[in-house]
Every structure is written in C-alpha cells, then in structure tokens.
Amino acid sequence: MKITNLRIYYLIVSSNNLWFITSSWLFYWLKFMSIKDVGLIDSLAFFIGIMFEFPSGIISDKFGRKITLIFSQALQFIGSLIITLATSGFEIGLGFIIFQLGVSLFSGTIESFGYESSVSENENYEKTLIKSSSLSTTSYLISLLIGGYLYTVNNNYPNILWTLNYLFGFLISFFIIKSFKAASVNETFNVKNIASKMDIKVILYLLFFLSVCFAFDYGFLKLVILDKFSDYSNNYFYIVIASLLGIALSNFLLKKDLNLLNSLRTGYFSLCLLFLFTFVSKQLNIVVFFLFSFFVIYSNQLFLKYINQRISDNERAGVISFFSFLFKFPYVLLALYFGMSLQTDDTSMLFWYLGLSMLVLYLGVKFASKLRYNSLFEKGA
C-alpha cells in the first residue's frame, strides 16, 4: 500500500483520539490531589498551553507541517509519560504542562495538514472531514471500552496505552511527504487580511458555540453531568451511544449544507436552555448529555469547514490556532472555578449561572445586530 500524506493524516488523527484515560483520568489524578487542586492544575497547564496556541500556528506555517507535527507528538509523548510515571501531584502538573504545549502545536497543524493533503490528492474535503470524524469517533469508542476495562485490572494501564499513542504519532510523522511549501514571514497570519474574508456575525456565534462545547467535552462537565444519572459501571455505555448518535447526526447535517448562521443560532440557543435546565430531573440530564455530545462534534465540523473554505494554505494553521485560542481561553477560568464548585458540591448553581450568562450574551448579540449590523448582514452567512 502506497504511503500518502492523507493516509498518514488519518493514522495520526486516529491514534491521537485513542483516549484510553477518558473515564478514569479524574480518578487517577484524585489519588494524588484534591478536586480543587485538579481544577487549579488543569487551569494553570491549560493557560500555559493556550498562550502558545497562536504562536504555534505561525510556527507551523513558517516551518511546515512535518516538523511541527514531529515536535508536537514528541511533547505529548514526554508529557503523558511523566503523568503515567508520576508519584505526586507536582509531577502530574509538570507532565500536563508539557502535554498541553504539544497539544497547542498539534491543534492547528493537523487540521491544516488534513485539508492540504485532501486538496493535493484530489479528494473532496467534506468527504475527508466526515471520514476523519468517523475514524476519530471509532478510535475514541474503542479506547473508551478498552481503557475502562483495563482500569479495573490496573489503574495505570490506561495511561500506559495513552502514552504509546503519541510514540506512534511521533514515529509515523517522519513518513510525511514534504509537499507543503513553508510560508515566508510576509505570507503568514495577517489579522486585517483574515478579517476581510470572514463574516463577523458568523465568527461571533462560532466562538460562543465552540467555547461552550469545548468546556463540556474537554474538562469536568461531561463527567459531572454523566454522574448525575449514571454510576461508573454504566458510563461507557452512555458515552459510546452518545458519540455514535452524535457523529451520525452531525455527518447527516453536514451533507445537507444548511445555512451556517441559522445552524449556529439554533445550536447556541439550545445550549443556553440545556444549561438552564440541567439537573432538573434525571431523565432531562440524559437528554442534556446526548445533545451536548452531538453539539461537540457538529460545532467542530462547522468551524473547520468554514475556516478552510476561506483561508489560503500559507496562513491556515495560524488562523486555526488563533481562533482555537479565542474559544478555548474561557476554559482557563472555568476549570479553576469548576474545581472550587465541585469541592463544595455546588455544581447545579454553576450550570445555571453559565446558562443565564450565555442567554444574556445571546440576546445582547441579537440586539446589537439589529441596532448596527442589520443592513450589513441581512443575507446571513
């Protein structure tokens, strides 16, 4: 079988989604620290990593995808190895900071690499995006089932397999064919140039939408909502079913080519309501969890499709990293606050405050658009 960049892209995406620690990382960390400390370390490491998010995209555009992916996988491997061998909370924190630096290098680079590989090999990008999402979800589900079982055998086995993912990614990155020309300094990220290609209203909704979905998927929120209607032994079942339904529905809607602005408005308003009514009843929490799982997948696909259709190759990684920085940054404060809320078991009010804040923000954007931008954005996205 011929080795192509697109096949390498699929392999790296699949391996990096083998999160064997999904359902056990919090319990593993709690062996070394309190839940409040978990929130503090998560917030600190994430802040350090995210401050490197935007520069990492420019680095990728300047030096090329291959070198950047090699270094990103090396950092993620080193960081995850330190966490796996940790004997204290300090070592976990150190490993997580190094890991986050690798994630920052990886995030914008891998999507740019996938898009450019798709174009150079004459494959429709929507097809690549759907295939990539399907492979990611499949890898995630397989690792979830294996990792959940292994944790019951030895609570460090999931961490060992998780670490090996990045060793594989590091090695396979050396086989990337250098078909992408690195940009010169004058060709890389330019804010004014990027702004001229974007619809401000769409970008605002995208950022709001992605921020909430990222906070749910990345940190504690998913596990907390799940814990309200399921015990640990059933967590795998709900996550697997929610992920399968989420990817199926997201791929279906992506093929429909719906109006982007209307999709974002509906999605964002739905998230407001979900937060406001979280923990009203056990049955409603199940619906909240399933809908959030879908929105996580759908929002990411909308974001990548919108950006990649409007950005040139030489600035793609920088743009993706820049927007990733914007929608991920709120999690820095949220993780810290969420750790303190869990310490006092005050999660219900936290969700209610989040939902109310989002709703006020949503209404504010609507009101501002009618006052100032109605004529400019009349046709929508």
N, C-alpha and C positions, 0 to 999 in steps of 0.2 A: 504493500500500500504506500502510495506516494505521500511524503510528509509535506503538508501545505500550512501556511500561516493560519488559515481558517480552522483546520483540524487541531492545530496547537491551541488556538483560542478556545475551542470547545473543551479541550482537555484541561486547560488551566481553569476555566470557569467552573467546570465540574468538580475538580479537585478542591478548589477554594470554597466550595459550598458543602463539602463533607464536614459539617459541623457536628462531630460526634459528641460535643460537650453541651449541645443546645439545652437539654433538660436537666443537666447536672452541674453546670459551671457555678451556679449560685450556691449550691450545697457544698461544693468543693471549696469555694472561697470562704464560706462561713466556718470552715474548720480552723481558719487562721485569723479571723477578724469578726467584728460585729457587722450587722446590716448597715449601720450608719457609716462604718469605715469602708464598706463595699461601695456605697454611694460616693464617698469622698475620693477614693482611688479611681473609680470609674470616671468621675468628673474631671479629676486632675489629668489623668492619662489621656482622656479624650480631648481635653483642651490643648494639651501639648501636641497631640497628633493633628488636630484640626487646624492649628495655626500653621502647620506645614502643608495643609491641603492645597492651597492655591499655588504656592511656590513649586510644589511637586508637579503640577500640571505644566508649568512653564519649563521645568527641568525635562519633562518627557518630550515636550515639543522641541526643545533645543537639542537634546542628546539622542532622541529616538526611543521607540517603544521597547526594543530588545534590552538595552542596557538598564532602562528604568524598571522593567519587569523583573530582571535578574536581581537587582538590588532590593526591590520590594519583597520578593519571595524570600530572600536571604534574611531580611529584617524580621519578617513574620515567623520564619523558622526559628531564629535565635530567641525571639520574644516568647513564642509558645513553648520552646524547650525550657527556658528559665521558669515559666509558670508550672510546667509539668514536674520539674525537679525541685520546686520551691518547698521550703520548710518554715517560711514565715510570711506574714503579710507584706513586709518590705520587699521580699523577692518577687512576690506576685505583682506588686505595684511596679517594680522595675521592669519585669518582663512584659507587662501590659503596655507600658510607655513605649518600649522598643517595638512591640507588636503594632501599636497604633501608628507609629511612624511608617511602618511598612504598608499598612492599610492606606495611608494617605498617598503614598507613591502609586499604589495599585489601582485605586478607585477610578481616577480619570484616565489612566493609561490603558487599562484593559478594555474599556468601552470604546476608546478611540482606536485601539488595535483591532477590535472586532469589526468596527464599521469599515475601516480602511481595508482590512482583509476581505470583507464581503464585496466591496466595490471592485478591488483588484482582481478578484476571482469570479466576477460577473454573477454574483448571487444576490437576489433581491434582499435588501436589508431587513424588511419586515419579516421575511422568512427566517433570516439569521437571528433576529431578535426573538421570535417565537421559539425557534429551536433551542436557542441559548437559555431561555426561561424554562423550557421543558426539562432540559438537561440539569439546570440548576436545582429545580424543584425535585427531580428524581434523585439526584445526589443527596440533597438535603434530607429527603424522607428516608432513604436507605441508611444514612448515617445516624438519623434520629433513632431508628429501630435498633440498630447495632449498638450505638452508644448507650442507649437506655438499658439494654440487657447487660452490657459489659460493666456498667456502673454497679450493678447488683453483685457482680463477681468480684471486682476490684475497682474502687472508686478513682483510680488513676489510669485505668486502661483507656477510657475515652480521650483523656488528654494526650496519651502516647500516640494514638491513631491521628488525632487532630494535628499534632506536631509533624507527623510524617507527611501529611498533605502538602505542607509548604516545602519540604525537602523535595518532593516530587515536582512541584511547581518550579522550584529553583532549577532543577536539572533539565526539565523539558523546555524551559525558556531559552536555553542555549541553542536549541534547534530552530529558533525563529529565523526566517529568511529576511535579511535586511532589504526590504523592498520600499520602506518608507524613508524619504529624504528628510533629515532633520532641518528644522527651520533656522533661519538666521535671526539675529536679535530683532531686526526690524519687522520680521514676519510674525512674531509671536503675539501673545494676547494684547489687545488694544480695546479698552473699555468703550471708547466712543464708536469704534467700528462695530463692536458686538451689539451695542445698544441700537444701532441703526437697523439691525437685522431682526430685532425682537419686538413683539407686541408687549408693551409694559403690563397691560392688564392680565394677559396670559401668564407672564412671568410671576406676577404677584400671587396669583392663585396657585401656580405650580409650587412656589416656595412655601406657601402656607400649608398646602396639601402634603408635600413631601416632608416637611418638618414634623408634622403630627404622626405620619405613617412611620417615619424613621424612629421617632421616640418610642412608639409602640413595639416595633419589630426588634430594635437593637438592644434595648435595656430591660428594665424590670417589668414594664407594663404588661407585656404578654403573659409572663408567668403569674403576675398578681391577679389579672382577670381570670386566667385559667384556674387558679387556685380557689376562686370563689364558687366554682361549680363542679370541680373535679379533684379527686385525690391524685397523688403522684403516679399510682399504677395505671391510671387511665389517661394521663397527659399525652402519651404518644398517640393514642387513638384520635383524640381531638385535633392535634396538630397535623397529623397525616391527612385526615379527611378535609380539614380547612384548607390546607395547602393544595390538595388536588382540585378541590372545587374552585379555589382562587385562581389557579393557573388556567383552568378550563374556561372560566367565565371571562378572565382577562384576555386570553387569546381570541375568544369569540368576539368580544367588543372591539379589539384592535383591528380585526379584519373588517368590521363594519365601517370603519373610518368615520366615526361620529364627530360632530362639531366639538372641537377641543375645549373651547371656553365653556360651553354648556356642560360638558362632562366634568370639568373641574369645579364649576359652581355646585353641581349636584353632589359630587363627592365630598367637597369641603363642608357643605351644609349638613350632609348626612353624618359626618364625623362630629360636628358640633352636637347634634342630637344624641349620638351614641355616648359621648362623654357625659352629657347632662343626665342621661337615664341609666348610666352604669350602676350596677348593684341594687337596682330597684327590685329585681327578682332573679332567681336562679335561671329561669328559662330565658329571660332577656339577656343575661350575661352570655349565654351560649350564642345568641344571635349577634351580640356585640363582638365576640371573639371571631366568629366566622366572617363577618363583614370587614373587620379590621384586617384580617388575613388576606382577603381579596384586595382591599384598597392598597395594601403594601405593594403587592405585585403590579397592580394596574397603574399606580402613580409612577412607579419607576419606569415602566414601559412607555408611558406618555412622555415623560421627561426626556428619555433617550431619543425617542422618535422626533420630538420637536427640535431638540438641540442639533442632532446630527443632520437634519434636513436643511439647516440654516448656516452651518459653520464649516469653514474650509479645513482641510487636513492639518495645516500648519499651526492652527490655533485651537484645535478640537480638545485636546487634553487640558489645556489651560482653562478653557471655558467650562468644561465639565467639572473640573476641580474647583473653580471659582464658585459655581452655583452649589456644588456639594458643600463647600464651606458655609455658604449662607443658610442652607436648610438644615445643616447638622449642628450649627452653633448653639441653637436654643437648648439642645440636649445637655450641654455643659452645666447649665444652671438647673435643668430639670433633674438630672441624675443626683446632684447634691441635695436638692430639696426632697426628692423622692426617697432617698436613703433616710433622711430625718423623719419623713412622714411614716415610713414603714416601722421605724423604731418606736413610734407612738401609736401605730396601728390606725392612722388617720387617713387611709387611702381613699375612702369614699368622698370626703370633702375635697381632696386633691383633684380627683377626676371631675367633680362638679365645678370647681374653680376653673379648670382647664377648658371645659366645655363652654362655660359662661364667657370666658375671655375670648375664645375663638369666635363665638357668636357675635360678640360686640365688635370684634375686628372685622368679621364678615360684613356686618351691617354698615360699619364705617367705610369699608371699601366701596360698597354699593352706593352709599350716599355721596361719597366723594366723586365717584364716576359719573353720577347724574349731574353733579354741580359743574364739573370741569371737563370731563372726558367723554361725555355722552355723544357729542357730534363726531369726535375723533375716532371713537371705537364703535360706532353704530353697527358696523357689519360684523363685529365679534372677531374671533380668531380666524 
